[in-house]
C-alpha cells in the first residue's frame, strides 16, 4: 500500500492549492526533519530518500541538527516552529520513515526536508 509518489518531493505549488482541505485541522504534529546548510547537500539527501533510504537513517547521516534522534523533533504544537517550516509541515499527510511523504522549505537555519509521522 505504498503511495504513488513514494520518494518524490512535494511540489512548491502545493502551498497555493490548500492541500490541508483533505486533512483534518491539527493542533500538533509529530515531525522529523533533515537540516542542511547547503542546497547541494539537501539535494544529495533527497536523492538518497528517492532511492529508497529510510528517512531516519538519512537524517542521522546528513542532518546538521538533532541527527542522533533520526531528525525527530517530537510533537510540536502550532506556533512553536519557524513560520515557513510550520506552513509546509502542517500540510503534509502523516507517513512512515520507510515511505515518507516529503516537504521542503528554506528558513534562516538552512534547507529542511520535512516529514510528519502523526497529527492530533
C-alpha positions, -999 to 999 in steps of 0.1 A, spaced: 0 0 0 28 24 -9 19 59 -20 22 65 -57 46 94 -53 69 74 -30 101 93 -25 90 123 -45 93 158 -30 62 178 -27 57 204 -54 61 240 -43 27 250 -56 10 227 -31 10 257 -7 -13 275 -30 -37 246 -36 -48 244 1 -39 207 3 -49 209 40 -86 207 29 -83 169 28 -67 167 62 -85 175 94 -70 206 111 -44 196 136 -32 214 167 1 194 170 22 172 147 49 146 153 76 159 129 110 149 116 134 169 95 167 168 78 185 202 80 213 211 56 232 243 54 239 240 16 213 234 -11 236 208 -28 237 187 4 199 189 7 196 177 -29 220 148 -21 198 138 9 167 140 -13 183 117 -38 190 91 -11 154 93 0 142 89 -36 164 58 -39 146 41 -10 168 51 20 148 54 53 142 90 65 157 85 99 189 69 85 194 97 61 188 122 89 214 105 112 239 106 83 233 140 68 213 163 90 231 191 107 206 192 136 193 166 160 209 139 139 211 114 168 174 112 170 169 104 133 157 140 127 129 137 152 116 170 167 88 152 185 53 166 190 52 203 182 21 225 187 10 251 162 30 283 167 61 266 181 80 262 148 95 287 123 66 300 102 78 288 68 87 253 83 53 251 101 33 260 70 48 231 50 48 207 79 11 211 88 1 205 51 19 171 50 0 138 54 14 115 81 38 89 67 64 65 78 102 68 78 104 39 53 79 55 29 80 92 37 58 120 22 82 149 20 80 186 22 108 211 17 114 247 28 142 271 34 145 290 67 171 311 84 186 278 97 191 263 63 173 239 39 148 215 55 134 182 43 103 175 64 81 145 71 52 141 96 46 109 115 14 119 133 -12 146 137 -36 154 165 
